[in-house]
Amino acid sequence: MLLIWMVNVLHSNAQSDTALIITQLKNITKTAGYRNHSNLDQLNSTAEYIRSTFRKSSDSVSFQEYTVDQKVYKNVICSFGTENKQRIIVGAHYDVCGDQEGADDNASGVVGLLELARMLAGKQLNYRIDLVAYTLEEPPYFRTEHMGSYIHAQSLTDIKSDVLGMISLEMIGYFKDEPASQSYPIGILSAFYGNKGNYITLVKKFGAGRFVRHFVKRFKSADKIRTKTFAGPPKLPGIDFSDHLNYWKFGFGALMITDTSFYRNKNYHQKTDTMETLDIERMSKVIDSVYDSLISMRL
C-alpha cells in the first residue's frame, strides 16, 4: 500500500484540461432540449454522453436504472480500482430544474466527474473509486426516495459495501472577487468567511467522521485554490442541499464541495445559468484538488 501511495505521489501532477472542460460544458448544456425530469429523451441523451465519455477512461462503466411513474431513469457509474474492497464515491447530478441550461447547477459537477475519470485512468489506487452521475436530484424529486443518489446509496447498503465516504460535487464553477458578492444563511458568518465569493467551500456536518476529516486535510494541503470549510447542523439552510444528504441518511460519511450555490450565484435555477458565467480556471483548480486528494488518500 505504501508503494502504491509513492507511485501515485509521482503522478499527482496530473491536471484537468481547461479546453476539455469548455467542450464538455458545451456538449452538456448547449443541447436541443433541457435535461429535466419531464424531458426523458434529453436526460437519456445526456446519460449516454456521460457513459460514452467515461468509457474512454474505464472498462467498468454502467447504467443504474430505476423506474419512477412508469419512466426509466438512469444513474451512470464509472469505477476505478475495482480490485479494492473499500470504496470512495464521488457524485454529481446531471439533471436541471425546469427549462434552463444548468451550467453551474450542475453541469460543472458532472464535468468534474468526466475530468476525474480521464485523470484517474491507469492509476494504481489504494481504494476503489466510483464516479456517479445522478439523475432526479432537482424538484419535484428532491428529498424523495426517487433521487438517483438515494437509489445509489441504498444499493450500497443492500450489498453491504465497505464505503469509506462520499464527495458531492455541487456547483463548482462560479466565483466572484467583488465585495458583497457572497452571502450566508446567517449574516454574522460574513465576519468569519468574508463577503467575496472567491473561494470554494467544503461543507460538512458536525461529527462528519474520519473520512471527511482526512479528505478536507488533503484538499487544503493541495493549496491550489482558496478554500474554506464550513461545518454545521444538517438543519441549517443549504448544508444538505445536494446528493450527499442521502449518504448521510444511510450512515455514510459525506461532504459537499460547492461554490455555495444561491448564496453566491444569482443565476441559480434561472435561464441565465450558462457556461459563459463560469470561471473555468478556478473550476479546474477545484477538480485538480479533488484529484490530488483522492490519489493521496490513506486511511
Residue, then its C-alpha position, 0 to 999 in steps of 0.5 A: m500500500l505504501l508503494i502504491w501511495m509513492v507511485n501515485v505521489l509521482h503522478s499527482n501532477a496530473q491536471s484537468d484540461t481547461a479546453l476539455i472542460i469548455t467542450q464538455l460544458k458545451n456538449i452538456t448544456k448547449t443541447a436541443g432540449y433541457r435535461n429535466h425530469s419531464n424531458l426523458d429523451q434529453l436526460n437519456s441523451t445526456a446519460e449516454y454522453i456521460r457513459s460514452t465519455f467515461r468509457k474512454s477512461s474505464d472498462s467498468v462503466s454502467f447504467q443504474e436504472y430505476t423506474v419512477d411513474q412508469k419512466v426509466y431513469k438512469n444513474v451512470i457509474c464509472s469505477f476505478g480500482t475495482e480490485n479494492k474492497q473499500r470504496i470512495i464515491v464521488g457524485a454529481h447530478y446531471d439533471v436541471c430544474g425546469d427549462q434552463e441550461g444548468a451550467d453551474d447547477n450542475a453541469s460543472g459537477v458532472v464535468g468534474l466527474l468526466e475530468l476525474a475519470r480521464m485523470l484517474a485512468g491507469k492509476q494504481l489506487n489504494y481504494r476503489i473509486d466510483l464516479v456517479a452521475y445522478t439523475l432526479e436530484e432537482p424538484p419535484y424529486f428532491r428529498t424523495e426516495h426517487m433521487g438517483s443518489y438515494i437509489h445509489a446509496q441504498s444499493l450500497t447498503d443492500i450489498k453491504s459495501d465497505v464505503l469509506g465516504m462520499i464527495s458531492l460535487e455541487m456547483i463548482g464553477y462560479f466565483k466572484d472577487e467583488p465585495a458583497s458578492q457572497s452571502y450566508p444563511i446567517g449574516i454574522l458568518s460574513a465576519f468569519y468567511g468574508n463577503k467575496g465569493n472567491y473561494i470554494t467551500l467544503v461543507k460538512k456536518f458536525g461529527a462528519g467522521r474520519f473520512v471527511r476529516h482526512f479528505v478536507k486535510r488533503f484538499k487544503s494541503a493541495d493549496k491550489i485554490r482558496t478554500k474554506t470549510f464550513a461545518g454545521p447542523p444538517k438543519l441549517p439552510g443549504i448544508d444538505f442541499s445536494d446528493h450527499l444528504n442521502y449518504w448521510k441518511f444511510g450512515f455514510g460519511a459525506l461532504m459537499i464541495t460547492d461554490t455555495s450555490f444561491y448564496r453566491n450565484k444569482n443565476y441559480h435555477q434561472k435561464t441565465d445559468t450558462m457556461e459563459t458565467l463560469d470561471i473555468e480556471r478556478m473550476s479546474k483548480v477545484i477538480d485538480s484538488v479533488y484529484d490530488s486528494l483522492i490519489s493521496m488518500r490513506l486511511 
